[in-house]
Amino acid sequence: SKVLSTRHEQSLDLYKGIDDHFQGQSATTMMRSQELIDNVVKYLNEYAAAKRGQYRSIIHGNPIFSSAVFTPENRIVFLDMRSCLGAKLSLEGDLNYDLGKVYQSLIGYDFILADKGHLISGEIIETYLLELIPIFEEFVDREYSNTVNWTDLKMITVHFLLNSIPSLKNFQHQTQLYQLAVDLYQKIMPTKSNDNTGVLI
């Protein structure tokens, strides 16, 4: 959450541009970036303080689908392991981090990076993703019962989406990621995100 706050502070012009972009669409009501980021940072600070992270001795660190390879032996191999906690080299970490990265891909992250974000709302891809998400949720509930809190996991995913925005150079990709982040946040926290505070009219 500290990284997210720092990146936001270092990219105020960028986020103002994103706010202005959605404000210019008269039919769109969108949370302001400052309000969204403050809410996410507050939530994740509480997550850390309450020690809700699920420690594992080994995690991948970046299992997005762009890091996956399907081998001739019908095996899925994930590349680009992060192997660090801050500046410390380590394989250990929070299970929710890995699961949040997978969820990030399931809602369309890789399509945006590949400049195919427009396909997310297309009938074929939308149906495909909508079918995959329940499969993933059932897998997580089965394999990690009584371990994973879905609100925590999805809020971590919102954090990943927001954290990725400043590293991208394409403004369309940045606004698409922001839209994904807001949509997911509003599903998690519908009451907080649908009031008039911090909303672009």
Backbone bond lengths (Angstrom), bond angles and torsions (degrees), N, CA, C in turn:
res aa  C-N    CA-C-N  psi(-1)  N-CA   C-N-CA  omega(-1)  CA-C   N-CA-C  phi
1 S - - - 1.466 - - 1.532 111.57 -
2 K 1.345 115.90 -31.44 1.467 119.53 178.02 1.522 110.24 -65.05
3 V 1.344 116.21 -39.28 1.464 120.58 178.56 1.525 110.45 -63.06
4 L 1.341 116.51 -41.86 1.461 120.72 179.83 1.521 110.75 -61.78
5 S 1.327 117.23 -45.37 1.465 120.67 179.20 1.523 111.29 -62.12
6 T 1.328 116.38 -42.98 1.468 120.82 -179.66 1.520 111.20 -63.93
7 R 1.324 116.68 -45.02 1.471 119.94 -179.66 1.521 111.19 -64.30
8 H 1.332 116.28 -35.74 1.459 119.23 177.53 1.525 110.41 -65.41
9 E 1.329 116.42 -45.25 1.464 120.68 -179.76 1.524 111.58 -63.10
10 Q 1.336 116.28 -33.05 1.461 120.66 -179.68 1.528 112.29 -82.08
11 S 1.323 117.06 -8.23 1.472 120.55 -174.61 1.527 111.25 -130.13
12 L 1.328 116.95 38.66 1.466 120.57 -176.36 1.524 112.16 -60.49
13 D 1.338 117.03 -38.94 1.466 119.92 179.34 1.519 110.81 -64.17
14 L 1.321 116.20 -38.93 1.461 120.67 178.68 1.525 110.50 -62.27
15 Y 1.321 116.55 -48.85 1.465 119.46 -177.61 1.518 111.86 -69.33
16 K 1.333 117.43 -30.82 1.467 119.71 174.05 1.528 108.86 -63.72
17 G 1.330 116.25 -39.53 1.456 120.06 177.71 1.517 111.93 -63.57
18 I 1.329 116.52 -38.41 1.468 120.44 177.97 1.524 110.13 -67.24
19 D 1.332 117.06 -44.49 1.470 120.33 176.80 1.527 110.90 -59.45
20 D 1.329 116.79 -45.60 1.464 121.23 -179.65 1.528 110.85 -63.57
21 H 1.318 116.22 -37.40 1.467 121.32 179.83 1.526 110.55 -58.77
22 F 1.324 116.70 -48.12 1.462 119.54 -177.83 1.519 111.79 -77.05
23 Q 1.336 116.77 -29.68 1.460 119.59 176.12 1.526 110.44 -65.19
24 G 1.323 116.29 -31.99 1.453 120.87 -179.81 1.516 114.05 -72.75
25 Q 1.335 116.28 -12.09 1.463 119.65 176.34 1.515 107.51 -94.72
26 S 1.310 115.82 99.98 1.462 121.69 -169.01 1.528 113.36 -58.88
27 A 1.338 116.96 -26.82 1.461 119.25 -176.95 1.530 112.00 -87.64
28 T 1.326 117.18 1.28 1.461 121.34 -173.05 1.521 111.63 -107.30
29 T 1.305 116.80 132.87 1.453 122.69 170.27 1.512 107.22 -110.37
30 M 1.310 117.18 119.35 1.464 121.01 -172.33 1.520 110.79 -135.92
31 M 1.317 116.34 137.18 1.464 120.33 175.63 1.522 110.02 -62.85
32 R 1.315 116.38 141.93 1.457 120.44 173.53 1.525 109.08 -69.16
33 S 1.310 115.50 147.10 1.459 120.62 -176.56 1.528 112.24 -61.60
34 Q 1.331 117.85 -39.15 1.466 120.21 -179.14 1.519 110.77 -62.04
35 E 1.332 116.22 -43.73 1.464 120.66 179.85 1.525 111.09 -63.91
36 L 1.324 116.36 -45.09 1.461 120.33 -179.10 1.526 111.03 -63.04
37 I 1.318 116.91 -48.34 1.460 120.84 -177.65 1.528 110.92 -65.14
38 D 1.328 117.86 -40.21 1.468 120.12 176.93 1.526 111.01 -59.72
39 N 1.337 116.44 -42.17 1.461 120.89 -179.51 1.526 111.51 -65.48
40 V 1.328 116.14 -42.67 1.463 120.44 -179.25 1.526 110.78 -67.24
41 V 1.330 116.88 -43.87 1.463 120.89 179.32 1.524 110.29 -61.85
42 K 1.322 117.32 -43.79 1.468 121.06 178.56 1.521 110.56 -60.11
43 Y 1.322 116.31 -45.05 1.467 120.63 -179.16 1.530 110.77 -62.07
44 L 1.319 116.77 -45.91 1.465 120.27 -176.72 1.529 111.84 -71.51
45 N 1.319 117.64 -29.64 1.464 119.83 173.63 1.528 110.57 -65.11
46 E 1.344 115.79 -40.08 1.460 120.24 176.97 1.536 110.15 -67.77
47 Y 1.330 116.58 -37.60 1.475 122.20 177.13 1.528 110.21 -59.43
48 A 1.326 116.15 -44.88 1.465 120.63 -179.85 1.528 111.33 -69.43
49 A 1.344 116.28 -42.70 1.466 120.12 -178.47 1.523 111.52 -63.72
50 A 1.330 116.14 -35.59 1.466 120.97 179.99 1.528 112.03 -82.99
51 K 1.323 116.61 -3.12 1.476 122.94 179.01 1.527 111.51 54.92
52 R 1.348 115.10 49.13 1.462 119.96 179.59 1.525 112.50 -87.61
53 G 1.328 116.98 -3.47 1.453 119.96 176.83 1.520 110.88 -61.71
54 Q 1.335 116.32 147.17 1.457 121.97 -178.00 1.529 109.29 -105.10
55 Y 1.329 115.70 95.53 1.462 120.73 -174.55 1.518 112.10 -64.64
56 R 1.350 115.34 135.64 1.462 122.39 171.58 1.523 107.85 -135.24
57 S 1.326 116.00 144.72 1.465 120.08 -178.65 1.524 111.88 -69.77
58 I 1.345 116.32 -24.30 1.468 120.51 177.59 1.523 109.55 -138.07
59 I 1.315 116.50 125.91 1.460 121.85 167.86 1.522 107.76 -131.24
60 H 1.317 115.83 165.55 1.471 119.57 179.46 1.520 110.55 -80.08
61 G 1.324 116.03 -51.53 1.452 120.60 178.55 1.509 115.26 102.84
62 N 1.339 116.97 -20.51 1.467 118.88 179.47 1.534 111.48 -159.15
63 P 1.341 118.23 52.00 1.468 120.07 -176.22 1.530 114.54 -81.21
64 I 1.322 116.34 51.06 1.465 119.38 171.89 1.529 107.68 -74.80
65 F 1.313 117.35 160.35 1.461 120.30 -174.51 1.523 112.48 -67.39
66 S 1.335 116.98 -23.23 1.468 120.17 176.22 1.530 111.23 -66.63
67 S 1.337 116.60 -17.68 1.462 121.35 179.50 1.528 112.00 -96.36
68 A 1.329 117.33 6.31 1.466 121.08 -176.02 1.523 111.46 -102.41
69 V 1.323 114.93 143.08 1.466 122.15 176.17 1.525 108.09 -126.95
70 F 1.327 115.76 132.45 1.468 121.55 176.62 1.523 107.46 -96.98
71 T 1.323 117.38 114.23 1.455 122.06 -172.98 1.528 111.90 -83.71
72 P 1.343 117.51 163.68 1.477 120.97 176.46 1.534 112.58 -60.49
73 E 1.342 116.22 -20.48 1.468 120.34 178.84 1.529 112.15 -88.63
74 N 1.347 115.97 14.52 1.465 121.93 179.35 1.534 112.84 62.40
75 R 1.320 115.74 34.65 1.449 121.86 175.28 1.524 109.44 -110.88
76 I 1.326 115.55 147.23 1.470 120.61 176.01 1.521 107.99 -101.76
77 V 1.315 116.37 124.34 1.461 122.35 -179.95 1.523 108.61 -118.20
78 F 1.331 116.34 128.34 1.459 120.57 177.39 1.531 109.58 -98.00
79 L 1.332 115.40 126.63 1.455 121.89 179.90 1.531 110.12 -98.71
80 D 1.328 116.24 -176.98 1.466 123.22 172.08 1.527 113.16 58.61
81 M 1.349 116.75 48.34 1.466 119.33 173.97 1.525 110.08 -63.86
82 R 1.322 116.43 140.83 1.457 120.80 -178.43 1.526 111.93 -79.71
83 S 1.333 116.92 -43.47 1.477 122.58 174.35 1.524 113.48 53.91
84 C 1.320 116.21 40.01 1.469 118.04 176.26 1.520 110.69 -156.39
85 L 1.326 114.96 150.12 1.455 123.39 172.15 1.522 106.16 -119.32
86 G 1.326 116.23 98.60 1.452 119.40 -171.78 1.515 108.67 66.89
87 A 1.335 116.81 -121.80 1.465 120.77 179.39 1.528 111.89 -94.41
88 K 1.336 116.70 -1.30 1.462 121.62 -176.90 1.523 110.98 -92.21
89 L 1.341 117.00 126.73 1.458 121.39 175.83 1.527 109.12 -71.94
90 S 1.322 116.36 124.93 1.458 120.05 -176.60 1.521 110.08 -166.17
91 L 1.339 116.67 149.87 1.466 122.03 174.70 1.521 111.34 -95.06
92 E 1.335 117.32 -11.91 1.457 120.14 -174.55 1.521 111.25 -83.29
93 G 1.320 115.27 164.98 1.451 118.89 178.90 1.510 112.95 168.15
94 D 1.325 115.61 -165.31 1.463 123.77 -176.12 1.531 109.81 -92.02
95 L 1.335 116.02 123.36 1.465 121.13 177.01 1.527 111.51 -53.60
96 N 1.339 116.31 -38.56 1.464 120.11 -178.93 1.530 112.25 -61.42
97 Y 1.316 116.33 -26.50 1.463 120.87 178.13 1.530 109.53 -63.05
98 D 1.334 116.39 -50.06 1.462 120.14 179.17 1.523 111.92 -64.29
99 L 1.321 116.79 -45.84 1.464 120.11 -178.35 1.525 111.01 -65.00
100 G 1.327 116.55 -35.60 1.460 120.52 176.93 1.518 112.18 -65.31
101 K 1.332 116.67 -34.89 1.466 120.74 177.28 1.530 110.87 -66.11
102 V 1.337 116.46 -41.11 1.463 120.06 177.38 1.526 110.07 -63.96
103 Y 1.335 116.03 -43.79 1.467 120.12 179.14 1.526 110.92 -61.55
104 Q 1.300 116.02 -37.08 1.465 121.69 177.39 1.523 110.70 -57.20
105 S 1.324 116.57 -42.75 1.462 120.11 178.23 1.523 111.37 -68.67
106 L 1.328 116.83 -36.59 1.463 120.91 -177.34 1.526 113.18 -66.87
107 I 1.332 117.37 -21.05 1.471 118.57 178.90 1.526 111.99 -99.80
108 G 1.351 117.32 5.41 1.460 118.46 169.53 1.509 117.98 117.91
109 Y 1.320 118.40 4.85 1.469 121.86 -175.92 1.529 112.86 -54.00
110 D 1.317 117.05 -47.57 1.469 120.20 -175.60 1.524 112.49 -67.83
111 F 1.336 116.75 -30.61 1.455 119.75 176.52 1.525 110.57 -62.89
112 I 1.321 116.43 -40.00 1.460 120.59 179.74 1.523 110.60 -66.17
113 L 1.326 116.87 -45.37 1.461 119.95 179.53 1.525 111.65 -61.15
114 A 1.337 116.16 -32.48 1.465 121.02 -178.87 1.523 111.90 -87.22
115 D 1.348 116.84 10.99 1.469 122.53 -179.30 1.521 111.66 62.71
116 K 1.322 116.47 32.78 1.460 122.56 178.99 1.531 110.92 -121.67
117 G 1.324 115.95 25.05 1.452 120.04 -176.64 1.515 113.94 -57.94
118 H 1.327 116.51 -28.83 1.461 120.01 -179.55 1.525 112.16 -65.06
119 L 1.337 116.64 -20.42 1.462 120.01 -178.44 1.527 112.73 -75.83
120 I 1.347 116.91 -19.80 1.464 120.15 -176.34 1.521 111.29 -58.39
121 S 1.327 116.40 -37.77 1.460 120.43 -178.39 1.522 112.59 -90.41
122 G 1.340 116.81 0.92 1.458 120.39 176.07 1.517 110.54 -74.20
123 E 1.313 116.42 151.43 1.468 120.80 -172.56 1.532 112.64 -58.77
124 I 1.320 117.82 -44.07 1.465 120.69 -175.13 1.519 111.40 -66.98
125 I 1.339 116.87 -52.06 1.468 120.92 -177.52 1.523 111.16 -68.84
126 E 1.325 117.01 -40.46 1.460 120.33 179.54 1.528 110.25 -60.81
127 T 1.333 116.55 -43.73 1.467 120.73 178.40 1.521 110.69 -63.94
128 Y 1.328 115.91 -42.31 1.466 121.80 179.48 1.523 111.08 -59.46
129 L 1.332 116.78 -48.03 1.463 120.72 -179.17 1.528 111.22 -68.03
130 L 1.321 116.92 -39.21 1.456 120.51 179.51 1.523 111.94 -65.15
131 E 1.325 116.90 -26.33 1.458 120.60 176.05 1.526 111.42 -80.58
132 L 1.334 116.54 -33.61 1.464 120.50 -178.51 1.530 112.79 -72.96
133 I 1.317 116.84 -36.89 1.465 119.91 -175.79 1.526 112.57 -59.44
134 P 1.349 119.85 -48.23 1.477 118.58 177.31 1.524 112.97 -62.61
135 I 1.334 117.40 -32.68 1.465 120.46 177.25 1.525 109.81 -63.27
136 F 1.320 115.87 -43.88 1.468 120.69 177.78 1.526 110.55 -64.16
137 E 1.328 116.89 -43.86 1.462 120.43 -179.31 1.524 111.31 -63.15
138 E 1.321 117.02 -40.57 1.460 120.59 177.63 1.528 110.70 -64.88
139 F 1.335 116.58 -39.73 1.468 120.58 178.04 1.521 110.94 -62.22
140 V 1.320 116.12 -46.89 1.466 120.47 -179.14 1.528 110.32 -63.11
141 D 1.324 117.37 -45.08 1.462 120.65 -179.65 1.526 111.20 -62.85
142 R 1.322 116.18 -34.17 1.471 120.27 -179.18 1.529 111.54 -76.50
143 E 1.328 116.27 -46.23 1.466 120.87 -174.24 1.524 113.09 -82.12
144 Y 1.333 116.96 -26.79 1.467 120.11 -175.75 1.520 110.77 -129.43
145 S 1.327 116.41 43.33 1.463 121.20 -179.76 1.528 109.69 -59.47
146 N 1.333 114.80 142.34 1.471 122.14 -179.53 1.529 112.96 62.28
147 T 1.325 116.83 15.73 1.464 120.58 -179.98 1.520 111.76 -116.75
148 V 1.326 116.14 -45.23 1.465 121.20 -172.25 1.523 111.51 -96.00
149 N 1.312 115.56 129.03 1.452 123.08 171.70 1.523 106.99 -99.81
150 W 1.330 116.92 117.34 1.466 119.85 -172.67 1.526 112.65 -66.15
151 T 1.318 117.24 -31.99 1.466 118.99 177.09 1.524 109.99 -64.80
152 D 1.328 116.96 -43.89 1.463 120.46 176.88 1.522 110.87 -60.06
153 L 1.320 116.02 -47.84 1.466 120.67 -176.11 1.535 111.30 -61.58
154 K 1.323 116.01 -43.95 1.468 119.57 -178.38 1.529 111.39 -72.05
155 M 1.328 117.29 -33.03 1.460 118.82 177.05 1.527 110.48 -68.31
156 I 1.316 116.60 -35.76 1.464 120.58 174.46 1.529 109.52 -62.99
157 T 1.326 117.08 -37.54 1.464 120.93 177.16 1.524 111.29 -64.53
158 V 1.337 117.00 -41.19 1.473 120.13 175.35 1.522 109.24 -58.37
159 H 1.314 116.33 -42.69 1.470 121.69 178.11 1.523 110.78 -58.88
160 F 1.339 117.56 -44.22 1.462 121.09 179.33 1.526 110.91 -60.45
161 L 1.318 116.40 -44.84 1.473 120.63 -178.65 1.524 110.73 -61.68
162 L 1.327 116.00 -47.36 1.463 119.83 -179.32 1.527 111.41 -65.95
163 N 1.313 115.93 -37.11 1.457 120.88 -178.07 1.525 112.02 -68.13
164 S 1.334 116.41 -24.26 1.467 120.97 -178.18 1.526 112.64 -80.18
165 I 1.326 116.62 -23.43 1.465 120.74 -171.37 1.530 113.78 -57.33
166 P 1.336 120.15 -49.89 1.479 119.05 -177.30 1.526 114.12 -64.63
167 S 1.332 117.61 -22.13 1.470 119.89 -177.35 1.530 112.26 -81.09
168 L 1.332 116.76 -10.49 1.462 120.56 179.64 1.526 110.19 -91.81
169 K 1.322 116.13 150.82 1.464 121.49 -178.88 1.527 112.45 -102.44
170 N 1.327 116.14 -19.55 1.460 121.53 -176.32 1.529 109.27 -89.17
171 F 1.346 116.91 118.03 1.464 120.31 -175.88 1.525 111.76 -64.16
172 Q 1.317 117.29 -35.23 1.464 119.90 177.52 1.529 110.85 -62.42
173 H 1.325 116.61 -41.99 1.466 120.18 176.99 1.528 110.46 -63.44
174 Q 1.315 116.65 -39.09 1.466 120.70 179.87 1.534 111.09 -63.44
175 T 1.318 117.18 -44.32 1.469 119.81 179.69 1.527 111.17 -69.76
176 Q 1.326 117.29 -33.88 1.466 120.11 177.67 1.525 111.14 -66.31
177 L 1.336 117.08 -40.88 1.465 120.16 177.12 1.524 110.65 -66.03
178 Y 1.325 115.86 -39.27 1.463 119.30 178.87 1.528 110.16 -63.47
179 Q 1.321 116.42 -40.90 1.467 120.53 177.46 1.526 110.96 -61.17
180 L 1.336 116.74 -44.06 1.470 120.70 176.88 1.533 110.71 -59.17
181 A 1.331 115.96 -43.95 1.469 120.55 -178.83 1.522 111.20 -62.54
182 V 1.322 116.63 -45.04 1.467 120.70 -179.58 1.527 110.52 -65.66
183 D 1.319 116.96 -44.69 1.467 120.47 -179.51 1.527 110.95 -58.67
184 L 1.340 116.33 -44.51 1.464 119.90 -179.45 1.525 110.49 -68.47
185 Y 1.333 117.03 -42.08 1.464 120.27 179.32 1.524 110.90 -60.52
186 Q 1.323 116.98 -41.44 1.459 120.30 -178.28 1.525 112.03 -68.46
187 K 1.320 116.59 -26.01 1.468 119.41 174.52 1.522 111.00 -74.21
188 I 1.336 116.28 -32.56 1.465 121.12 -179.81 1.520 110.86 -78.16
189 M 1.317 116.53 -45.66 1.461 122.78 -174.12 1.524 110.43 -123.48
190 P 1.327 118.84 63.28 1.469 120.77 -174.20 1.517 114.15 -61.10
191 T 1.320 117.85 -36.33 1.471 120.22 -177.72 1.509 111.26 -68.63
192 K 1.343 116.07 -45.86 1.461 120.39 -177.54 1.511 112.01 -68.99
193 S 1.352 117.02 -36.06 1.457 119.15 -171.80 1.512 113.55 -89.55
194 N 1.328 118.05 -8.55 1.455 119.33 -177.60 1.525 113.22 -104.01
195 D 1.353 117.71 4.29 1.453 118.46 173.72 1.524 109.53 -80.69
196 N 1.297 117.96 -174.28 1.463 120.57 -174.04 1.526 113.25 -90.83
197 T 1.341 117.74 -3.31 1.454 120.24 -177.47 1.516 110.62 -76.65
198 G 1.325 116.16 123.68 1.452 119.18 176.95 1.505 114.42 72.14
199 V 1.322 117.49 19.92 1.456 120.31 -177.52 1.516 110.44 -107.08
200 L 1.304 116.41 138.20 1.451 121.08 176.45 1.524 109.44 -83.75
201 I 1.301 116.86 126.31 1.467 121.02 -179.26 1.528 109.26 -105.78
